Amino acid sequence: MADAENGAKENGAASAAQAQIKMQIVGQYIRDLSFENNVVQQGISGEVNPDIQVQVSIDAKKRQVENQYEVVSKFIITSKNKGSDQTLFLMELDYGGIFMIENVPDEQMHPFLFIECPRMLFPYARRIVSDVTRDGGFPQLNLENIDFVALYRQTLLQRQAAQKAAAEAAEKDEPAS
């Protein structure tokens, strides 16, 4: 009887181990990086009171290698002078990672790619932004943490609104029968 119980426990542990999600970062890279220092280029002078805007978007796609995905976080960071609305600097960073992901159900893969993977890459992208702004002649810009769940939900809502608007526009264009 004890052997049967031990066998059942082992089978349960084996199936739990098989179902455990596995994620590994295979590689990380900068796909694109640009930094424009307009203070030096345009000779902006006077009092500078920066207003920094950060836009973030995520892109993900399946690679040809089994269980591998590419996820790219895109940052557009603009610093403008509050008083004159002149651009002080503009930075664009596309930071990507290649992930090996196993045992994630198909219905959960999309949110996993757009939430968990960017969350893993973010500290590295934050460091690049900090170093580039400092090396570009400005105080280090340490990005605040990003709520990737909220970003994902916001993106879904925007897509749904765009699809609804496109469907309504298509209905208006259809000739009446």
N, C-alpha and C positions, 0 to 999 in steps of 0.2 A: 504494500500500500504506500509506504514511504517512497519507494522507487517511482511509482506512478505520479505522486505529487511532485517529486523532484524533476521528473521528465516534463511535466506540465509547466513548472516554473521556468525550466530551461527554454522550452519552446516559446513561452511568453516573453522572456528576456531576449531571445533571438529575434523575434518579430519586432520587438520594440527597438532593438539596435538597427534592424534593417530599415525601419521607418524614420529613424533619426535624420534630421536635415543636416546635410553637409555643405559647407560653403568655404571656399578657399580662394584667396586672391592670387591669381596666377601671375599677374603683372600689372603695373601702374605706369602711366605715362602722361606727358603734357602733349595734347594734340595740337593746341594752338594757344599762343600767348602773345598779347600785345599790351604795351604800356605807353601812353602819350602824356608827356609832361608839358602841358600848355603854359604853365607859369614861366618856364624858361623860354619856350619857343615864341611866345607872344609878348614876353616882357611884362606880365601882369604885375602891377605894384599896388601899394596901398594896403589897407587893412584886409586881411583874409579871414573869413569866417566860413569854414567848409561845411557843406551840407552833402552828406554821402548817401547815395542811393545804390542798393544792391538788387539786381535781378538774377534769379536762379531758374534754370530749366534743366530737365533731365531727359536724356535719350538713352534707349536701350534696344539691343537687338541680339538675336541668336546668332552664334557663329557656326561655321561648318563643322567644327570639332564637337563631338557629342558632349552634352552637358556644359558647354561653355557659352558665356554671354558677355557682351561688351556693354558697359554702362559708362556714359559720359555726362558729367556735371558741367553745365555751362554757366559761367558767372560773368555778368556785365556790371562793372562798378564804376560809377560816375561821381566825381566830387566837383561840386559847383560852389562858387562863392555866394553866400546868402545875400549879400548886399547888391552885387551887380549881376548875378546869375551867369557869370563867366565860368566856363569849364576850367577847373584847375588840373584835373587829370582824368583820364579814361583808361580803364584796364579791362581787358577781355581775357578770360581764361577758360579753356576747354580742358578739363582734367578727366582722364579715362582710366578704367580698370577692366581687366579681363578676369572673369570669375568662373570657377568651376562650381556648379550647383547641382546637388543630387537630392532626391527624395522630397522635392517640393511638389505638391499636387498642382496640376495644370491651372486650376481655377485660382490658385494663390500665387502663381509665378509672376504675374504682372505687378501686383503690389509689392512683392518681394524684391523685384528688380528695381522698382522706382522708389522704394523706401529703405530697405536694408542695405543694398549695395552703395547708394550714395552716402548713407550714414557711415559706412566703413571708410569711404574715400575722403570724407570731409576734413578730417584733421590734417591730411597732407595738402589739400588744396588751400586750407586756411594758412598753413605755413608758407606756401608759395606766395599768396597774396601779401602776407606780412613782410616777407623778405623783399619782394619786388617794390612795394610802396616805400619801404625804407631805403632800398638801393636807388630808387628813383628820386630821392631828395625830399621825401615827405615823412612825417611820423609814421611808425608802423601801424598798419590797419589790421587789427585783430577782429575778424568777422565774428559776430555773435553766433551762437548755435542756431541751426536751422531745424525747424520742425518739419521733417520730410513727410510725415503723415498728413499734416495740414496742407503742405504743398501738393501732395498727391491728390487729396480731395478737391482742392481748388482747381487743379488741372482737369480732373474729371468733370467738374461742374461747368468749366469753360467749354469743354468739348461737347457736352450735352446741349448747352445753350447754342453753340454753333450749328450742331446737327439739327436742332429744332428750327432755328432760323432758316437754314438751307431747305428743310422740308416745307416750311411755310412759303418760302419764295417759290419753290417748285410747284406748289399747289396753285399759286396765283398765276403762274405762267401757263398752266394747262388749259387748253381750250375747253369750253363747256360742251357737253354732249347733247 
